[in-house]
């Protein structure tokens, strides 16, 4: 019998985990053709998440866990879960039930009967989310699809059903700065997308604030494209040309009208603007240098405190 590993990253999900386990059990009981295991990854939670996971492991032999020594982030948790998974198939799911467990049978059938290597999910709407968050999310996906050579579907979730061959390809990418949505697209493989309507969390609060998502999107752009460096160079050349034209105009005006002093307020504004532009471009370069610095240090993606 084939085996399927359910990888569940958890960070302060003490209220959601029992509900997730209960709902998922209802689904997998109707899938007797697969053997299942749970891989809960506790990402340094500060609540009772670890205790609840251990209680589940004592009660159910197919529940396994990995406890981090501190919070390393969801990307590290997903990587650790895939690394510990022993199944022929691996599924990544969130514990808040925003990833519907009832889709699992259809995902499995698509892999087995339709020849796909992976079945991924995407939200067709963003009901319940703040409008500004939905707006910037749409912009992010459009930008990424234009500047990076990867397939990123708008509304894509980390919830996906993958064959072992795809999981092994992902695990082979041991980079410290991880952006899984980009990695999933970069490794390729035949992927089917299943749309579903957005669902609210069953319990707890989201850990993804607007600033966290903005930072995450910047990391994704830097990780999978050098386009920002090209843009910075282009903008620099463009404004050098504009400055040259402006200098020519000022020289002509001084020779013709003899008025070399007027315009200091506008000049101060221009200096401030160009200084800000230089800092912006330097910041882009700095982000790439920081990523390279972290990779060169060779630190582990995560540290395990305890596992079963």
C-alpha positions as CSV (number, residue, x, y, z in Angstrom):
1,X,0.0,0.0,0.0
2,X,1.3,3.5,-0.9
3,X,1.9,5.9,1.9
4,X,1.0,9.6,2.1
5,X,2.7,12.0,4.5
6,X,0.7,15.1,5.7
7,X,3.2,17.8,6.6
8,X,1.6,20.4,8.9
9,X,3.7,23.5,10.0
10,X,2.4,24.9,13.3
11,X,3.1,28.1,15.1
12,X,0.8,28.9,18.1
13,X,-2.0,26.7,16.8
14,X,-3.2,25.2,20.1
15,X,-6.8,25.9,19.3
16,X,-6.7,24.8,15.7
17,X,-4.8,21.5,15.8
18,X,-7.5,19.3,17.5
19,X,-10.1,20.6,15.0
20,X,-7.7,20.0,12.1
21,X,-6.9,16.5,13.3
22,X,-10.6,15.7,13.7
23,X,-11.6,16.9,10.3
24,X,-8.7,15.3,8.5
25,X,-9.4,12.0,10.1
26,X,-12.9,12.0,8.8
27,X,-11.5,12.3,5.2
28,X,-8.6,9.8,5.4
29,X,-10.9,7.1,6.9
30,X,-12.6,7.1,3.6
31,X,-9.3,6.6,1.8
32,X,-8.4,3.0,2.8
33,X,-6.2,2.6,-0.3
34,X,-3.6,4.9,1.3
35,X,-1.6,4.6,4.5
36,X,-1.2,8.0,6.2
37,X,1.1,9.7,8.6
38,X,1.1,13.1,10.1
39,X,4.3,15.2,10.4
40,X,3.5,18.1,12.7
41,X,6.3,20.7,12.8
42,X,6.2,23.0,15.8
43,X,7.9,26.2,14.7
44,X,8.9,27.4,18.2
45,X,5.4,28.0,19.4
46,X,4.9,29.9,22.7
47,X,1.5,28.4,23.6
48,X,0.5,24.8,24.2
49,X,1.0,23.6,20.6
50,X,3.9,21.3,21.5
51,X,1.9,19.7,24.3
52,X,-1.2,19.1,22.1
53,X,0.9,17.5,19.4
54,X,2.6,15.2,21.8
55,X,-0.8,14.1,23.2
56,X,-1.9,13.3,19.7
57,X,1.2,11.3,19.1
58,X,0.6,9.3,22.2
59,X,-2.9,8.5,21.2
60,X,-2.3,7.9,17.5
61,X,0.7,6.0,16.2
62,X,0.7,7.6,12.8
63,X,1.3,11.1,14.3
64,X,4.9,12.2,14.3
65,X,6.4,15.6,15.1
66,X,9.5,17.8,14.9
67,X,10.0,20.4,17.5
68,X,12.2,23.4,16.6
69,X,14.5,25.0,19.2
70,X,13.0,28.4,18.3
71,X,10.9,30.0,15.6
72,X,12.6,29.6,12.2
73,X,9.6,30.5,10.0
74,X,7.1,28.6,7.9
75,X,9.6,28.0,5.1
76,X,11.9,26.1,7.4
77,X,9.0,24.2,8.9
78,X,7.8,23.0,5.5
79,X,11.3,22.0,4.5
80,X,11.8,20.1,7.8
81,X,8.4,18.3,7.4
82,X,9.2,17.2,3.8
83,X,12.6,16.0,5.0
84,X,11.1,13.8,7.7
85,X,8.3,12.5,5.5
86,X,8.6,8.9,4.5
87,X,5.5,8.6,2.2
88,X,5.4,8.0,-1.5
89,X,3.3,11.1,-1.6
90,X,3.6,14.3,0.5
91,X,0.9,16.8,1.2
92,X,1.6,20.3,2.8
93,X,-1.4,21.6,4.8
94,X,-2.0,24.5,7.2
95,X,-3.4,23.6,10.6
96,X,-6.1,26.3,10.5
97,X,-8.3,24.4,8.0
98,X,-8.0,27.1,5.4
99,X,-6.7,24.2,3.3
100,X,-9.8,21.9,2.9
101,X,-9.0,18.3,3.8
102,X,-12.0,17.1,1.7
103,X,-9.9,17.9,-1.4
104,X,-7.5,15.1,-0.7
105,X,-9.4,12.3,-2.5
106,X,-9.7,14.4,-5.7
107,X,-6.0,15.4,-5.5
108,X,-4.9,11.8,-5.2
109,X,-7.1,10.7,-8.1
110,X,-5.7,13.4,-10.3
111,X,-2.1,12.2,-9.5
112,X,-3.0,8.5,-10.0
113,X,-5.4,8.6,-12.9
114,X,-4.4,11.8,-14.8
115,X,-0.7,11.4,-14.7
116,X,0.2,14.6,-12.8
117,X,3.2,14.9,-10.5
118,X,1.6,17.4,-8.3
119,X,-1.9,18.8,-7.6
120,X,-1.9,22.3,-6.1
121,X,-4.6,24.6,-4.9
122,X,-5.5,28.2,-5.4
123,X,-8.1,30.5,-4.0
124,X,-10.5,32.0,-6.4
125,X,-11.4,34.8,-4.1
126,X,-10.1,36.6,-1.0
127,X,-13.3,37.0,1.0
128,X,-12.6,38.0,4.6
129,X,-9.3,39.6,3.9
130,X,-8.6,43.4,4.1
131,X,-8.9,45.0,0.7
132,X,-5.5,46.6,0.8
133,X,-3.9,43.1,1.5
134,X,-5.8,41.6,-1.5
135,X,-4.9,44.5,-3.7
136,X,-1.1,44.2,-3.0
137,X,-1.3,40.4,-3.3
138,X,-2.6,40.7,-6.8
139,X,0.1,43.2,-7.7
140,X,2.8,40.9,-6.3
141,X,1.7,37.9,-8.4
142,X,1.6,40.0,-11.6
143,X,5.1,41.4,-10.9
144,X,6.6,38.0,-10.1
145,X,5.1,36.4,-13.3
146,X,6.7,39.1,-15.4
147,X,10.1,39.4,-13.9
148,X,10.8,35.8,-12.8
149,X,11.0,32.7,-15.0
150,X,8.7,30.6,-12.8
151,X,5.0,29.8,-12.9
152,X,3.2,31.5,-10.0
153,X,-0.6,31.3,-10.1
154,X,-2.5,34.1,-8.4
155,X,-4.0,32.9,-5.1
156,X,-1.7,29.9,-5.0
157,X,-1.6,28.1,-1.6
158,X,1.2,25.9,-0.2
159,X,-1.5,23.2,0.0
160,X,-0.4,20.6,-2.6
161,X,-0.2,16.8,-3.1
162,X,3.2,15.8,-4.5
163,X,4.9,12.7,-5.7
164,X,8.1,11.7,-4.0
165,X,10.1,12.6,-7.1
166,X,9.0,16.2,-6.8
167,X,9.6,16.3,-3.1
168,X,13.2,14.9,-3.6
169,X,13.8,17.7,-6.1
170,X,12.7,20.3,-3.7
171,X,14.8,18.9,-0.8
172,X,17.8,18.9,-3.1
173,X,17.6,22.8,-3.0
174,X,19.2,23.4,0.3
175,X,19.4,27.1,0.1
176,X,19.0,29.0,3.4
177,X,16.8,31.8,2.0
178,X,13.8,29.8,0.9
179,X,10.7,31.0,-1.0
180,X,8.7,27.8,-1.5
181,X,6.1,29.2,-3.9
182,X,8.9,30.0,-6.2
183,X,10.7,26.7,-5.6
184,X,7.6,24.8,-6.4
185,X,7.4,26.5,-9.8
186,X,11.1,26.4,-10.5
187,X,11.5,22.6,-10.1
188,X,8.8,22.1,-12.8
189,X,6.9,18.8,-13.0
190,X,3.3,18.5,-14.3
191,X,1.0,20.4,-12.0
192,X,-2.8,20.5,-11.9
193,X,-4.5,23.5,-10.2
194,X,-7.7,23.0,-8.2
195,X,-9.6,26.2,-7.4
196,X,-11.6,26.7,-4.2
197,X,-13.3,29.5,-2.3
198,X,-11.4,31.2,0.5
199,X,-12.0,29.9,4.0
200,X,-11.6,31.6,7.3
201,X,-9.5,30.2,10.1
202,X,-11.3,27.8,12.4
203,X,-9.5,29.2,15.4
204,X,-6.7,31.5,16.4
205,X,-5.3,34.5,14.7
206,X,-3.3,34.8,11.5
207,X,0.5,35.1,12.0
208,X,0.8,37.0,8.6
209,X,0.5,40.7,9.1
210,X,0.7,43.1,6.3
211,X,4.4,44.0,6.9
212,X,5.3,40.4,7.2
213,X,3.7,39.6,3.8
214,X,5.4,42.6,2.3
215,X,8.8,41.5,3.5
216,X,8.1,38.0,2.3
217,X,7.2,39.2,-1.2
218,X,10.4,41.2,-1.4
219,X,12.4,38.1,-0.4
220,X,10.6,36.2,-3.1
221,X,11.5,38.8,-5.7
222,X,15.1,38.8,-4.7
223,X,15.3,35.0,-4.5
224,X,14.0,34.3,-8.0
225,X,14.9,37.3,-10.1
226,X,17.8,39.7,-10.8
227,X,15.4,42.2,-12.4
228,X,15.5,44.7,-9.5
229,X,19.2,45.1,-10.1
230,X,18.6,45.7,-13.8
231,X,15.9,48.2,-12.9
232,X,18.2,50.0,-10.5
233,X,20.9,50.3,-13.2
234,X,18.4,51.5,-15.8
235,X,16.9,54.1,-13.4
236,X,20.4,55.3,-12.6
237,X,21.3,55.8,-16.2
238,X,18.0,57.4,-17.0
239,X,18.4,60.0,-14.2
240,X,22.1,60.6,-15.2
241,X,20.8,61.6,-18.7
242,X,18.1,63.8,-17.2
243,X,20.6,65.5,-15.0
244,X,22.9,66.1,-18.0
245,X,20.0,67.7,-19.9
246,X,19.2,69.8,-16.8
247,X,22.8,71.1,-16.6
248,X,22.7,72.1,-20.2
249,X,19.5,74.0,-19.7
250,X,20.9,75.8,-16.7
251,X,24.0,76.8,-18.6
252,X,22.0,78.1,-21.5
253,X,19.7,80.0,-19.1
254,X,22.6,81.6,-17.3
255,X,24.2,82.7,-20.5
256,X,21.1,84.1,-22.1
257,X,19.3,85.5,-19.0
258,X,22.2,86.0,-16.7
259,X,20.2,84.6,-13.7
260,X,22.4,81.9,-12.2
261,X,21.0,82.3,-8.6
262,X,17.3,81.7,-8.8
263,X,15.9,78.2,-8.3
264,X,17.6,77.1,-5.1
265,X,14.4,75.6,-3.6
266,X,13.8,73.5,-6.6
267,X,17.5,72.5,-6.6
268,X,17.3,71.4,-3.0
269,X,14.2,69.3,-3.8
270,X,16.1,67.7,-6.7
271,X,19.1,66.9,-4.5
272,X,16.9,65.3,-1.9
273,X,15.1,63.3,-4.5
274,X,18.2,62.0,-6.1
275,X,19.7,61.2,-2.7
276,X,16.6,59.1,-1.9
277,X,16.8,57.4,-5.3
278,X,20.5,56.5,-4.6
279,X,19.6,55.0,-1.2
280,X,16.8,53.1,-2.8
281,X,19.1,51.5,-5.4
282,X,21.7,50.9,-2.8
283,X,19.1,49.1,-0.7
284,X,18.3,46.8,-3.6
285,X,21.9,45.9,-4.0
286,X,22.2,45.5,-0.3
287,X,19.3,42.9,-0.3
288,X,21.2,40.8,-2.7
289,X,24.4,41.1,-0.8
290,X,22.6,40.2,2.4
291,X,21.2,37.0,0.8
292,X,24.6,36.0,-0.5
293,X,26.1,36.7,3.0
294,X,23.5,34.4,4.7
295,X,24.1,31.6,2.2
296,X,27.9,31.8,2.5
297,X,27.7,31.5,6.3
298,X,26.3,28.0,5.8
299,X,24.0,28.0,8.9
300,X,21.4,25.3,9.1
301,X,17.9,26.0,7.9
302,X,16.5,24.9,11.3
303,X,17.6,23.3,14.6
304,X,15.6,20.3,16.0
305,X,15.0,20.2,19.7
306,X,13.0,17.0,19.7
307,X,11.3,14.7,17.3
308,X,9.4,11.5,17.1
